[in-house]
Structure formats: structure tokens, C-alpha cells
Amino acid sequence: MNFEDLRKVIHLAHSQNIQASAQGLNLTPGALSKTLKKIEQTLNTELFDRVGRNIQLNSQGKKFIQYATKLVHEYEQMCSEFTGSKVKQVVNVTGPSVLLNHCLNTLIKLLPENNTELNIDARFEGQAIKRLVGGHAQLAIVTNEALTNIDTTDLHSVLLGTTTLKMVAAPCHRLFSHYPTGKMTLKQLLAYAFVCPSSSPFCGIVRGIGSDGWPDQQFPRNIAFRTDDFSSLLSIVSQGQAVAYVPDFVITSKALRVIELVDFKYHAQETYSLVYKPAMADGWLKKLIAKVKSQA
């Protein structure tokens, strides 16, 4: 049993699927199963229960993973202490693509310029938190809503910002020929076509009819386009094909104009944070968090 074996079992504990972990670790399922069997034989203890095609940590396995995670972390801390800046530091960050696209520029500026490799793993919030808890990412950028229904005992977060969703259209959209200032009533706006995601761009779950925070039950829209790819959504808007309800931080980076509703003041908001596990934080991560807090 060595540290690489421990990493493999930790990965397996996170995925609970030999095929998925083997693919993620660039191994064959047979090789991964052999590693697990070797560790279980060494310990004379089964760590997983077989449930159909999947496996599930049993009580002994949960204890083992706690020890294994701490051991791997201490090993990495030791290596970091003696190698210092000579070895490339790998930084794994995960979260919804819409938040990563907005926050990464700030994050990159705070990372060391030399010997840093930033791996960006775009995933919906639930999966991103699992990656963080499982030790496969050191950082996650998620909305605070994602932290409300999970055990956050081992997690800390730093507030990055709050976004207000706005109605937007391209300057070439025909509505601006009728309303040059961008001011109109809700009834006038709802006459135009909209593009919406099928599921929330943050959590990947269907949230209402449009899944973008707009109250379609009370104020139904003409949804002419649906896409879960946020880049495609913005492309449809920028071509003047549709109106969209989007986080305000995308407006500065795209050729979009805000539509002001003179008789409707409701706008959804999302607060988002940088999340990490302080118990597993290396020196570089503690320095990064301190920099983020100083700018908050």
C-alpha cells in the first residue's frame, strides 16, 4: 500500500463506481479493482459493499477514507515544505461554467505567476461540491444556495459577490427600434421571443418553466429557444434573435443592452462564493484565501 494506492481508493470512494474512477484515473477497471483488493487484503477488512454495478463505502470504509485523506494531505504538505517553489503547484478549481468564466480572471491574478498549473473543471454545483469534499478539487465557486442543503462543517467560504439577473437584448434587436431607450412595460416585453436554459446554469436542475429565475408561472414568456450551453444562449441573444434573463456580470463582457421595465421591479439575485476545505489547505491555498479575503 502506497500513497498512490490511497489516492485511487479516495477517488473510488467519491465516485462509488469502478468504471467511472478507472476512467478518471486513466486505469483499466481490472487494475483499479486489483488495487482495492490488495488494500482490503492488507487490512483484512472489506471497505466497500457491492450494490449492483456500483460499490458503496461501509462503516469501516468511511473510517479508512478519513485516515487515508489525512495521510495523503500530510504527505503533500511535507513535499510542499521541502520542495518549495521548485515544484509546479497544481490548482484544481470547479464550479458552473457561468461562474468560472466570470471569476477566473480575478483568481488567476492572485495565483503565483510561476510554477502554477490551473486545472478548470466545469461542473454544476452539486457535483462541484462533491469534487471538493472528495479532495479532487481544492476550490469550488458556487452560489450560496448550493450550500444550504449540505453539511458544510468541513467547508469554509469567502463571499465573492452578488449578481442581479437582468433582461437583455442585442443592440440590433428590433425592440430597440420601437423603444430606443430600452424602457418598456412588462406587457410590451413579453410580446418578444426569449431564449432560456432547460435547467439552471448554476445547479443543473430544472427550476420552473424557464429555469433562469424568471416567474413564468405569473408572467409567461414566449420561449422560442432553449439551450443549456450558456455560450450558445449568449450567441442567440447577440445575434438579435431573442431576449434573455441573465446575470448582470455577463453584460459588461458582451454586446448586450439592458431592458428596463417601467412597471416591474422584481429581479432575482444570486450570491456566489469561493469554497474550500481549511483542514486540507496547503500553504499556497491559505495565502490565496487571505488575498481573496483582503479584496472582498
Rosetta blueprint (number, residue, H / E / L):
1 M L
2 N L
3 F H
4 E H
5 D H
6 L H
7 R H
8 K H
9 V H
10 I H
11 H H
12 L H
13 A H
14 H H
15 S H
16 Q L
17 N L
18 I H
19 Q H
20 A H
21 S H
22 A H
23 Q H
24 G H
25 L L
26 N L
27 L L
28 T L
29 P H
30 G H
31 A H
32 L H
33 S H
34 K H
35 T H
36 L H
37 K H
38 K H
39 I H
40 E H
41 Q H
42 T H
43 L H
44 N L
45 T L
46 E L
47 L L
48 F E
49 D E
50 R E
51 V E
52 G L
53 R L
54 N E
55 I E
56 Q E
57 L E
58 N L
59 S H
60 Q H
61 G H
62 K H
63 K H
64 F H
65 I H
66 Q H
67 Y H
68 A H
69 T H
70 K H
71 L H
72 V H
73 H H
74 E H
75 Y H
76 E H
77 Q H
78 M H
79 C H
80 S H
81 E H
82 F H
83 T H
84 G H
85 S H
86 K H
87 V L
88 K L
89 Q E
90 V E
91 V E
92 N E
93 V E
94 T E
95 G E
96 P L
97 S H
98 V H
99 L H
100 L H
101 N H
102 H H
103 C H
104 L H
105 N H
106 T H
107 L H
108 I H
109 K H
110 L H
111 L L
112 P L
113 E L
114 N L
115 N L
116 T E
117 E E
118 L E
119 N E
120 I E
121 D E
122 A E
123 R L
124 F L
125 E H
126 G H
127 Q H
128 A H
129 I H
130 K H
131 R H
132 L H
133 V H
134 G L
135 G L
136 H L
137 A L
138 Q L
139 L E
140 A E
141 I E
142 V E
143 T E
144 N H
145 E H
146 A H
147 L H
148 T L
149 N L
150 I L
151 D L
152 T L
153 T L
154 D L
155 L L
156 H E
157 S E
158 V E
159 L E
160 L E
161 G E
162 T E
163 T E
164 T E
165 L E
166 K E
167 M E
168 V E
169 A E
170 A L
171 P L
172 C L
173 H L
174 R L
175 L H
176 F H
177 S H
178 H H
179 Y L
180 P L
181 T L
182 G L
183 K E
184 M E
185 T L
186 L H
187 K H
188 Q H
189 L H
190 L L
191 A L
192 Y L
193 A E
194 F E
195 V E
196 C E
197 P L
198 S L
199 S L
200 S L
201 P L
202 F L
203 C L
204 G L
205 I L
206 V L
207 R L
208 G L
209 I L
210 G L
211 S L
212 D L
213 G L
214 W L
215 P L
216 D L
217 Q L
218 Q L
219 F L
220 P L
221 R L
222 N E
223 I E
224 A E
225 F E
226 R E
227 T L
228 D L
229 D L
230 F H
231 S H
232 S H
233 L H
234 L H
235 S H
236 I H
237 V H
238 S H
239 Q L
240 G L
241 Q L
242 A L
243 V E
244 A E
245 Y E
246 V E
247 P E
248 D H
249 F H
250 V H
251 I L
252 T L
253 S L
254 K L
255 A L
256 L L
257 R E
258 V E
259 I L
260 E E
261 L E
262 V L
263 D L
264 F L
265 K L
266 Y L
267 H L
268 A L
269 Q E
270 E E
271 T E
272 Y E
273 S E
274 L E
275 V E
276 Y E
277 K L
278 P H
279 A H
280 M H
281 A L
282 D L
283 G H
284 W H
285 L H
286 K H
287 K H
288 L H
289 I H
290 A H
291 K H
292 V H
293 K H
294 S H
295 Q H
296 A L
